[in-house]
Amino acid sequence: MGHADLAFDSNQEPTAGDRPTARQRPRRGLLPVAVGLAIVALLGLLFYGLNSQRLGTGLVPNPHAVAPDFSLQTFDGKTIHLADLRGKTVVVNFWASWCVPCRDEQPVLNDLAKQYADRGVAFIGVNIQDTRPDALAFLQEFSVGYPVVVDPNGAVYINYGVVAVPETYVITPQGTIEKKFAQPVQGPDLAAVLEGRSR
């Protein structure tokens, strides 16, 4: 299989004149590999450039990066449009039911969502890479009281540069990302950010 490109009969001994020299020897296998590597490298640079300009993929987003807009549906079919929440501080939490740290932080998010509900702060959960029954069981178990939407094809979490769940973003009333938590949220840490943003 791997020698299909050899031209001579394997049962016949090639003569010296039949053997290709190093200069004549075909290199057809190297060109596609080189082209493929070059394309991958260019795509990688393009992806890095777009994300670093938009919000960054490190632990802290670029200052005043615009939060990518999204319009997603909740489990009961209601549409949540991020742009409709302009004027409020928005906490966007990416999670999945199979994520153990997500379970650990959910009571913290519940408490803070209730605490800041009347202070101009909106919480949104974004469920990713999950099954509907498992996600619904999670929401019921923890009595999640704020809207939770589903990112069915992963476009939103890719736009936000989410590497692993949980990740949480604090978005200013002007629509820019102020803070990214790339680990389970600790109550005092998130509260400290919200204190400066709540009205």
C-alpha positions as CSV (number, residue, x, y, z in Angstrom):
1,M,0.0,0.0,0.0
2,G,2.7,2.5,1.0
3,H,4.8,1.6,-2.1
4,A,2.1,2.1,-4.7
5,D,4.0,5.0,-6.3
6,L,7.1,2.8,-7.2
7,A,7.2,2.3,-10.9
8,F,9.3,-0.8,-11.3
9,D,8.3,-4.5,-10.9
10,S,9.4,-5.8,-7.5
11,N,10.3,-9.2,-9.0
12,Q,12.7,-7.7,-11.5
13,E,16.2,-6.5,-10.4
14,P,16.7,-2.9,-11.6
15,T,19.8,-2.2,-13.5
16,A,22.1,0.7,-12.7
17,G,20.6,2.7,-15.5
18,D,17.1,2.1,-14.2
19,R,17.8,3.3,-10.6
20,P,16.8,7.0,-10.2
21,T,19.6,9.2,-8.9
22,A,19.1,11.3,-5.8
23,R,18.4,14.3,-8.1
24,Q,15.9,12.3,-10.2
25,R,14.2,10.5,-7.3
26,P,10.5,11.7,-7.0
27,R,9.6,13.9,-4.0
28,R,5.9,13.9,-4.6
29,G,5.1,13.1,-1.0
30,L,6.9,16.1,0.5
31,L,5.1,18.9,-1.4
32,P,1.6,18.2,-0.1
33,V,3.0,17.9,3.5
34,A,4.8,21.2,3.2
35,V,1.8,23.0,1.7
36,G,-0.4,21.5,4.5
37,L,1.9,22.7,7.2
38,A,2.0,26.2,5.7
39,I,-1.8,26.4,5.6
40,V,-2.1,25.2,9.2
41,A,0.5,27.8,10.3
42,L,-1.3,30.6,8.5
43,L,-4.7,29.7,9.9
44,G,-3.2,29.5,13.3
45,L,-1.7,33.0,13.0
46,L,-5.0,34.3,11.6
47,F,-7.0,32.8,14.5
48,Y,-4.6,34.1,17.1
49,G,-4.6,37.6,15.6
50,L,-8.4,37.8,15.5
51,N,-8.8,36.6,19.0
52,S,-6.0,38.7,20.5
53,Q,-7.5,41.8,18.9
54,R,-11.0,41.0,20.0
55,L,-10.7,39.7,23.5
56,G,-7.5,37.7,24.0
57,T,-7.3,34.0,24.9
58,G,-5.2,34.3,28.1
59,L,-6.3,34.6,31.7
60,V,-7.1,38.3,31.3
61,P,-8.8,39.7,28.2
62,N,-7.5,42.7,26.4
63,P,-8.6,46.0,28.0
64,H,-12.0,47.3,26.7
65,A,-12.3,44.4,24.3
66,V,-15.9,44.2,22.8
67,A,-17.8,41.2,24.0
68,P,-18.9,39.1,21.0
69,D,-22.7,39.5,20.7
70,F,-24.9,36.4,20.7
71,S,-28.5,35.4,20.4
72,L,-29.3,32.0,21.9
73,Q,-32.3,30.1,23.2
74,T,-33.1,28.9,26.7
75,F,-34.2,25.3,27.3
76,D,-37.8,26.5,27.1
77,G,-37.4,28.2,23.8
78,K,-37.0,31.9,24.9
79,T,-34.3,33.9,23.0
80,I,-31.7,35.8,25.0
81,H,-29.9,38.5,23.0
82,L,-26.8,39.9,24.7
83,A,-27.2,43.3,23.0
84,D,-30.6,43.7,24.6
85,L,-28.9,43.8,28.0
86,R,-26.7,46.8,27.1
87,G,-26.8,49.3,30.0
88,K,-26.5,46.5,32.5
89,T,-23.4,44.7,33.9
90,V,-23.7,41.1,32.6
91,V,-22.1,38.0,34.0
92,V,-21.7,35.2,31.4
93,N,-20.9,31.8,32.8
94,F,-19.9,28.9,30.4
95,W,-20.6,25.5,32.0
96,A,-21.6,21.9,31.5
97,S,-23.3,19.3,33.7
98,W,-20.4,16.9,33.5
99,C,-17.9,19.5,34.8
100,V,-17.2,19.0,38.5
101,P,-15.8,22.5,39.1
102,C,-19.0,23.8,37.6
103,R,-21.0,22.1,40.3
104,D,-18.7,23.5,43.0
105,E,-19.2,27.1,41.8
106,Q,-22.9,27.0,41.0
107,P,-24.1,27.9,44.6
108,V,-21.8,30.9,44.5
109,L,-23.3,32.1,41.2
110,N,-26.8,31.5,42.5
111,D,-26.1,33.6,45.6
112,L,-24.5,36.5,43.7
113,A,-27.2,36.5,41.1
114,K,-29.9,37.0,43.8
115,Q,-27.7,39.5,45.6
116,Y,-27.2,41.8,42.6
117,A,-30.5,41.2,40.7
118,D,-31.8,44.6,41.8
119,R,-28.5,46.4,41.2
120,G,-28.3,46.4,37.4
121,V,-26.5,43.1,37.1
122,A,-27.8,40.3,34.9
123,F,-26.5,36.7,35.0
124,I,-26.6,34.3,31.9
125,G,-25.5,30.7,31.9
126,V,-24.3,29.3,28.6
127,N,-24.5,25.5,28.5
128,I,-22.0,23.8,26.1
129,Q,-21.1,20.3,25.0
130,D,-23.9,18.7,27.0
131,T,-27.0,16.7,26.7
132,R,-30.4,18.2,27.3
133,P,-31.5,15.8,30.0
134,D,-28.2,16.1,32.0
135,A,-28.3,19.9,31.7
136,L,-31.9,20.1,32.9
137,A,-31.1,17.8,35.8
138,F,-28.2,20.1,36.8
139,L,-30.5,23.2,36.6
140,Q,-33.1,21.5,38.7
141,E,-30.6,20.2,41.3
142,F,-29.1,23.6,41.9
143,S,-32.3,25.6,41.4
144,V,-30.7,28.0,39.0
145,G,-32.8,31.1,38.9
146,Y,-31.2,33.1,36.1
147,P,-31.6,32.5,32.4
148,V,-29.5,29.7,30.9
149,V,-29.1,29.4,27.1
150,V,-27.7,26.6,25.0
151,D,-24.8,27.0,22.6
152,P,-25.6,24.0,20.3
153,N,-22.8,24.3,17.7
154,G,-20.2,25.9,19.9
155,A,-19.9,29.1,18.0
156,V,-20.3,31.4,21.0
157,Y,-17.8,29.7,23.2
158,I,-15.3,29.7,20.4
159,N,-15.9,33.4,19.8
160,Y,-15.2,34.0,23.5
161,G,-12.0,31.9,23.4
162,V,-13.3,29.5,26.0
163,V,-10.6,26.8,26.7
164,A,-12.3,24.8,29.4
165,V,-15.4,25.0,31.6
166,P,-16.1,26.8,33.8
167,E,-15.2,30.2,32.5
168,T,-16.9,33.4,33.4
169,Y,-16.9,36.9,31.9
170,V,-18.0,40.2,33.4
171,I,-19.3,42.5,30.7
172,T,-19.7,46.2,31.3
173,P,-22.9,48.2,30.5
174,Q,-21.0,49.5,27.5
175,G,-20.6,46.0,26.2
176,T,-16.9,45.5,26.8
177,I,-15.2,42.7,28.8
178,E,-13.9,43.8,32.1
179,K,-12.9,40.5,33.6
180,K,-12.4,36.9,32.7
181,F,-12.3,34.1,35.3
182,A,-10.7,31.1,33.7
183,Q,-11.3,29.0,36.8
184,P,-14.2,28.3,39.2
185,V,-15.5,31.6,40.5
186,Q,-14.8,32.5,44.1
187,G,-17.6,34.6,45.7
188,P,-15.4,37.5,47.0
189,D,-13.5,37.8,43.7
190,L,-16.6,38.2,41.6
191,A,-18.3,40.3,44.2
192,A,-15.3,42.7,44.2
193,V,-15.7,43.2,40.4
194,L,-19.5,43.6,40.7
195,E,-19.2,46.2,43.5
196,G,-17.5,48.5,41.1
197,R,-20.1,47.9,38.4
198,S,-23.4,47.6,40.1
199,R,-25.6,50.7,40.5
